[in-house]
Amino acid sequence: MNRKRKKGLSFKGMFCLVICAIISLSSLMDFDKMAQLCISLTIPSFDVNTALKSQIILADSSSDKDTTINSEKSQTFLNKSLAYIPDDIKKLIDKAHQNESNDKKDGSIVEHFYDKTSATTSYQNILVRNASDKSIDIKTVLSEAPDLKIKNKSEEPSILVFHTHTTESYQILDRNFYAVGYTSRNTNLSLNMVRVGNEIVSQLQNAGFKVIHDTNIYDMKYSGAYERSGAAIDEYLKKYPSIKVILDIHRDAIQDNSGTKTKPIATINGKKAAQIMIISGCEGDGVTGFPDWKYNLRFALQLQKKCNEMYPGLTRPLLFDNRRYNMYKSHNSLLIEVGSDSNTLDEATYSARLLGNVLSNLLENYT
């Protein structure tokens, strides 16, 4: 009995079609991405979007730079992928909304974008607010190489991140007022500067850098916080002489006499980000014991420049002032303020991811 042949492609036909498709895709995708796509076609539960995101992050940390085009595409994808709300912060926002009807307004919050009007000097797209008693030539300082050479970035810690004012915290809801009873300090590490530091550190680690993140609280008693964090820095430098970059991550607090708070804000890739202020200090006006401040300024301006190149508007004008804090402990030591107490935790952690990505790209030049 003759049987009618089923319509459709034969196995050979299907095989040829798949081969042709792979050959066509090869000009658009690298081998890893093609492999992930093939797996997703055969294993329905495989999340190709997650795999592609992971592949791009790993590619960014690789020293293999095959083509500029692929690198630029990966960077563009990575930039957009950073604009998300972490799950733990989503839960905080949802909970805050549930209780929002009980909130009573205590004072107003206004958004402000800090630009060249807040600077005293500039060069190209680099803005500086010079509050010191010294004059600086930005172009000249940029031409001077930082004292920075990182060896074995993935084997020895080269970066130390800590928080002298660890308990500084943020708003949860994005709105034009702060409520009665709001406190700008929190000992919960998931709500204060440690949470922001985690985002910076994660980006550096994704790029292959070994980082020490000191999560100790130094400001349970506000007075003496810098002495306590400074003692810790001394111990870290003694134990890990490979440390080349030291970052003290804070947040600002901006409030006028009427009680109105200001949140430094920029929009990056369609999402609100807390503007960042880099602080580099120097000797003068009674500040002593900081003879190597110029090395910090070199690194600070390189970081400001890279931020402006990658994420225009992310940074406020760099503050250069007669201040020492713990920046005198080492070259390439900076204090960085991520937003203010009127920014939201989501805005601050987003900026921290952007900053971590900038640092990864900048420090790669010194490995």
N, C-alpha and C positions, 0 to 999 in steps of 0.2 A: 504494500500500500504506500503510495507516494504521500509524503508529508510536506505541507507548505513550509517554506523556510521563513523563519521569523524576521521581520524587518528590523533594521538597526545596524550599527557598525559591528564588524567582527572583532575578535580579540586583537588581531593584527592591526585592524583599522584604528581601534582605540589606542593601542600602543603607539602607533605612528603619530596620532593626533597629540598625545601627551608629549612625545619627544619634540614635535614641532613647537608646541606651546612653551616648553622649557627653553628651547633655543631662542625663541622670540623674547622671552622674559629675561634671558641672560644679559641682554644689553641694558636692562633697566634695574636689575637686582643683582646683588652679589650672591655667592654660593650659599652662605648661611641663610639668607632670606629665602632663597629658592627652596632650600631644604625644609625650612619652617613651613612654607606654603604647601609643599608636597605632603608634609605630615598632616597639616590641617585638613587636606582633602581626603586623607585616608583614615584619620582619627578625629571624628566629629567633636570630641570634647576638648581638643587642643585649641587654646586661645591664641590665634595668630597675632592679634593686636598686642597682647601682653608680651609675646615672644619678640615681636619687632621692636617694641619699646626697650626691652631688656638688651636686645642685640645692639641697639644704638648707644645705650649707656655704656655697655662694655666696650664698644668700639671707641668711644670717646676716651676711655682710660687706656687704650692700647697705644703702644709706641709705633704701630704700623700705620703709616699715613700713605696709603696707596695712591689716592687721587684727591685733589682739592675739591672736586665736585661732590664726591661722596661725603667728604668731611663736612662740607657746607650744608648738604641736605640733612645729615645726621644732626648737626648743631641746630638747624632750624626746627627739626622735629623735637629735639631735646628741650629747646627753649619753650615751645608750646606745651610740652608734657609737664613742665614745672608748674604750670598755672592750674593747680588743682587744690582742693580743700582736703587735708588729711582726715581720715575717718574719726579720729579722736576729737578733732576740732569741730567736725560736723555735729557730733553728739552734743558737744558743749553749746553750740549755737542753737540746736533744736531745743535743748533744755532751757536755755535762756529765753527763747521765744515763748515757751510755755508759761514762764513766770513773768513775762514782760508786763502784763496788765497790772502787776503790783508795784512796778517801778515808778518812782516819783522823780521828776527832774530836779537836779541840784544845780546844774550849770550847763552852758552850751559848749559844743564842740564844733570848730570850724576847720575845714580842710584848706591846706595851703601848699602850693608847689614852690619850692625854693629854687630860684634860678639865678641868673647873673645879677639881678638887682640886689641879691644878698651877698655878692662877692665884692672884694676890694681890688682884686687883680685877676687877670685871665690870660690864657694863651691858647689859641685855637678853641677847642671845646672843653678846656680844663679851667675850672673855676676855683678860686681860693679866697677865703676870708682871712686875711692876715690881721690878727689881733695882737701880734707880738711887737717888740721894739726893734725888729730886724726887717730889712728889706730882702725880698727873694726874687730871683729871676727864674720863672718857671721853665723857660726854654733851656736855660743853662743846667738847671738841676736835672731835667729829663735826660740830658746828654751824659750825665754821670751815672755809671752803672752802680746798682745796689751791691752791697757786700753780701751776696747770696749765691751759694752753690750747694745744691741738694744732691747727695750721693745715696744710692740705694733707697730710693723713695718708698719702696714697698717693704723694705726690710727693717729700716731704722726710723723711729719717729722724727720727723723733720718739722712738725707743726704742733704748737701747743695752743689750745683754745680754753679759756677760762672766763670767769665772771666775778669781778670784785664785788659788784652789787648784784649778787645772784638772785635776790628776791624781787627785783624789779619785774613788773608784770604789765598786762595790757587789758583793754576792753575785750569783751566777747562779741557784742553786737555792733554792727556798723550803723550808727545813727548820729543825729546832730545834737545829742545831749548825753551827759553822764548822770547816773542816778544817785539818789541819796544813799549813803552807805557804801558807795564804791571805794575800794581800796586799791592803790596802785602797787601794793606789795603782796607777795604770796610765797609761802614756803613750799608749796607743791611744785615739784620739779617739772611736771607736765604743763604748768601754767606760767612759769617764769622764764628767766633768761636761758636756763638750761634747755628748755624746749626749743628755743630759737637756735642755740648752739648745736643742738642735735642735727638740725637741718643743714647747717654749714658743714659740719663734720661728715655727714652722709655723702654730700656731693664730692668732697675731697677724697673720701674712701672709695667711692665709685670710680674715681679717676686714678686709683692705685696708690694714693699717698697714705702713709701710716701716720695717724694723728692721735695725740693725747687730748682727751676732753676731760678737763677737771670739773667735776660737778659738785664740788664741795661748796657749802654756803659760807660766805665770808662776812655777810652783813647782818647776822642776827642782832649784832650790836653795830650800828652804823659807824660810829667812831672807831677808827683803827682798822677799817676794812682793807685799806691798801697795804698796811703793814702786814696783815695776815696773809693776803694773797701774794704779796712780795716774797714772804718767807717760803711759800710754796713754790714760787718760780725758782728761787735759788736751789731748792731741792731737786726740782725737775732738771734744771740745767746741769747740776752736778751728776745726776744719775744718767741723763741722756744728753751728752754733749753734741749729739747729732741734730738737736733742735735748732732751727734756723729762723723760724717765723713764730712770733708770739702775738696772739690777738686777745685782747680783753673786750668782750662783747657786752655792751650795755644797751639801754634805751634812754632817750631824752625825756624831759618833762617841760612843756611850754605852756605857761598860763599867765594871763594878764591880771591886772588889779581887780577887774570885775569878776574874775573867776572863770572866764572863758578859756577853754583849752584849745590848743592848735595841734592838728595832726598833719605831719608832713606826708604828702601823698603824691604818687605818680601812677600813671596807668601804663603797665607793661604787658604787651600781648593781650590787651583787652581786659586785664584784671588789675584791681587796685593793689598797689605795693607801697609799703612804708618806706619813705625816702631814708637813705642811709647817710650818716655823716662820719667821715674819717677824720680822726684827730691826730695831729702830729705835733709834738711839743718841742721846746727849745729852752736853753738857758736865757736868763735876762729878767729884769724887774724883780730881783730877789730870788729867782730860781737858780740854784747852783747844782753841781754834781751831775751834770748831764753834758759832758764834753763831746760825745759822739752823736748828738741829735741830728746832724746832717745826714747820717746814714739812714735814719728812720724816715726823714723827709723824702729821700730819693725813692724809697720803697713805696711810701704813701702816694706820691705823685704817679708812680707807675700803676698803682692799683686804681687810683682815681681815673687815669687815662683809659685803662682797660674796661672799667665799669661803663664809662661814657661811650666807648666803642661798641660794646656788646648790648648794653641796655641804657640808651640815652634817657636821662631824667631820673635814673635810679638814685643817684647821689646828690646830696646837697653840696654846696661849695665846701671844699676841704677846709677844716679849721686848723690854722697854724697859730700857736699861741705860746706864751711863756708858761708852760705847764710841764710837769715831770711825770706825775703818777708813778707807774712802774715801767715806763717806756725806756728808762735809762738802764734797765737790767741787761738789755741785749740789742744788737742791731736788728732792724726789721721788726720792731716791736711797736704795735699801734693800739690805740683805743678806738673802737668803732661803736657808734650809737645807731641802733636799728629802730627807726621811728621814735615815737614818744608814747607816753602813757595814755594818749587818746586814740592811738591806732588800735586796730583789733589784732588779736593773736594770729588770725589767719593772714592778715596783711604783713605782719612781721615775719611769720614763718615762710611766706612766699618770697619776701625780699632776702631772707637768709638762704634759701635755695639758689636764688639768682647770684647772690654774693659768693656762695660756695662754688658755683660754676665758673664765675669770673676768676676766683682765686686758683682754681684747678688749671684754667687756661694760662693764667699769668705765670704760675710757678712751674709749669711745664717748660718754660723758656730757661729755667735755671736748674734743670736736672741734667 
